[in-house]
């Protein structure tokens, strides 16, 4: 299969690895609705590609992703329609992670903000660099947990740490992420070419049917609750978009950006 026509993502097949990179360095790899569409596309296409065993998400440069691009709504004349469409696009992207049959690997090469943090919880395996941290400032933005995080993070981190992270906007350092099982390894940037990528290529050569069936069995234990969480989160997000707290957060964000340019 030829992975062509991607504009927001860098997509490259390397043997049995499919490497997907967030590629928006001018905005710290922030994700817009077109990126979400491409994420959905690549995770759907790869399901039918027998030549790929493992999908690796990482970022261009030294950042994983700064999360959702908050400037998108400024270009819309109909905010209600924009938020409904964006919500549907986002929901489909989360479902594409949930429904991906291949092993999804989050190689977090730097800060992971918002959806950048929550897709780590949707991945089968996550490793992070020493410089990585995870931050979900949803409450500060007048929003709620998304990306299935209201279910996956308490499951992974425990309720108290998950609430501290998701509700109180406390960042999670690389060491904390490892301590609380959010990632299974921490790597040094100098180890990427000598240790990390060779190990991923080694994993991709494991018997594919066994990998896929094993993943299916692991996922069965929590799939139903994850789907329910995504449904409830997206429903509540639509309501949050209409709330004054979110409107004020966007105004404050725009004001900070304007001041930073002065």
N, C-alpha and C positions, 0 to 999 in steps of 0.2 A: 504494500500500500504506500502511496506517495502522499506525504503530509505537506501539501502545498497551500498557498493562499492565505497564510496566517499573517496578520498585520500587527496585532498587539502582543503576540507571543512568539518566541523563537522555538520552533519545534524541529527536532532533529533525531532521526533514528540512528543509533549506534549499536549495530549488532542486534541483540535482543532487548536492548534498552531503548525506551523512547524518552528523550530528554526534553522537558518543557520548561522554558525560562520566561519569567515575567520580564518584559522588556520595555520599560518606560523610565529610563534613568533620569530624565529631566524632572520627573515628578516622584522620584524615589520608588519607582516601580508600582505606583498607585494603579488601582484596577478600576476601569470604567465598564459600562454595560456591554461594550463591544468585546472587552477582554473576557467578561463572563460568558458571552456567547461562544467565544473561541475555546474557552475551557470546557464548556459543555460539548462542543463539537469534537475536540480531540479525545475526550474521555469516552465519547460514544463511538467514534470511529475505531479506536484501538480495540474495542471489544471484539471486532470481527477480524482482527489482524493476528493470525496465528504465528507470525514471525516475531511478535513482541511478547515478552513475559512480564516486564517491569516498567512502570511509568514513573519517572523522576521529576518532581517539581522543584525548581530552584529559581534564583533570581540573578539577573545580570548585575555585575559589579559586586559591591559589598553589602547589599541589602536584599532581603527576601522580598518583601513588599510592604509599602506604607498603608496598605488597605484600600478601602473605597475612596475613589476620587470625589471629594465633596463639592467640587466646582461644577459638576455636570448639570445640576438643576438650573444653574444660572442661564443656560442657553435655551431653556424651554419656555414656550408661551402658555402651555397648559400644564401646570404643575401636578394637578390631580391625575391626569392621563400619564404623565411622565412617571410618577411614583408607582402607579399600578403596573405599567409596563416593566419598569425596573424591578419591581417586586417579583413579577412572574419570571423574568429573566434570571434573577438571583435564585429563586426557588428551583428552577430547572438545573442550574449549575450545581447546587447542593445535591440534587437527586442524581446527577451524573457521577458525582463522587461515590454516592451510596451504591449506585448500580454498576459501577465499573467492575468488571470481572478480573482484571489484571491486578497485580500487586502494585499499590500506589505508595510511593516513597517520597516523603517530604525531606528534602535536603536543605535545611534552613541555614543559609549562608550569611545571615545578618538579621537585623531587626525584623520582626514579624508583627504587624499591627492589624487590629481588627480582624477582617476575614483572613488575613495572612496568618493569624494565630489560630483561628477556628478551623481552617482547613487542615491544619496539622492534626487536630483531633479526629478528622475524617479520614486521615491517611492510615495505611496499614502499619507502616514503620516510619519513624521520624528520628533523624539525627540533626544536631545543630552545631554550629561553630561556637568557639569560645566568645565571640563578639555578639552573638545573638541574644535577643531578649524578646519576650512576648507580652503584648499590651493590648487589652481590649477595652478601650475607653467609651463603651456604649452608653453608660449612664451619663457621662459628661456631655454626650451629644444628644441627650434626650431620647435615646433608643433603648433597645433591649437585646439580650444575647441572640445571636443568629448562627447560621451554619451548623445547626444541630448541637451547638455548644451547651445549651441548657440541659441536655441529657449527657453528652459525651464528657464534658469537663468534670462534672461531679463524679461520673463513673471512673474517670482516670485519676483525678487529683484528690478526690474526697470532697464532701460538701463544703467544708469550711474554706479550704484553699480555693476551690472553684468560685465560691461566692465572693471571696476577697478579690479574685481576679476579674470575674465577670461583672459584679455589681459595684464594687468599690474602686475599680479601675487601677488596682495595684499591679505594676509590671511583674513579670515572672522572669527571673534571670536564667541564664543557661544552666547554672548549677542547680537552681531550684527546679527547673524543668526536668533535669535528670533525676533529682532527688524524689520528685513526685511522679515519676514515670511518664511524663509528657513526651520526653524523648528518651531513646534507649542508649544513645552515645553522644559524646561531645568530641568534636574534632578540631584540630588546629588548621588554619588556612594552608599551612605548609604541607599538610598531609593529603590535600585534595587529590593531587595527581599520583602520589606515591602509594596511598593507602585507600582512600575513600572510593574513587572511581574504579580501581581494580577490584575492590570488594563487591561493588554493585554489579560489575560485569560478571563476577563469579556467581552471584546470586541469580542473575538472569539466565544462567546456563542450567539451573536446576530443572528437573523434569516438570514440564509445563502443566500437564494435566493434574499432577499431584499438587502443584502450587495452587491452581485454580479451585480444585475441589476442597483443599484445606482451607483456603480463604472463605469459601462459601460456608463451610461448617462453623468456622470461628464467628462469622458475621451473623449467623442464624440466631445466636443467643441475645442479640440486642437490636436486630434490624427493625422489628415492629415499633419499638419505643423510639428509635432514631427517626423513623418516618413520621411518627406522631409529633415529635419535637419540631421537626422542620415545618410541618403544617401549622402548628400553633405559633411558632416564631414568626413566620411570614404573615400570618393573619394579624398578629399584634404589631408587627413593623408597619403595616399599612396605617394602623390607627396612630402610631407614634409620629408618622410623617405629618399628620394633620394637627399634632399637638403644638402648643405654643412653646414648649421647652425645646423642641427640635428646631423650630423657626429661629428662636433666639440663639441656639448653638451655631446655626449656619451664619447668622449675622455676625456673631462674635468671631467665627473662623475667618470670614471674609475681611473683617476689620484687622485681625492679626496679620493676615497676608498683605494687606495694603500698607500697614505700618512697617512691615519687614522690608518692603521695597523702597521706603523713603530713606 
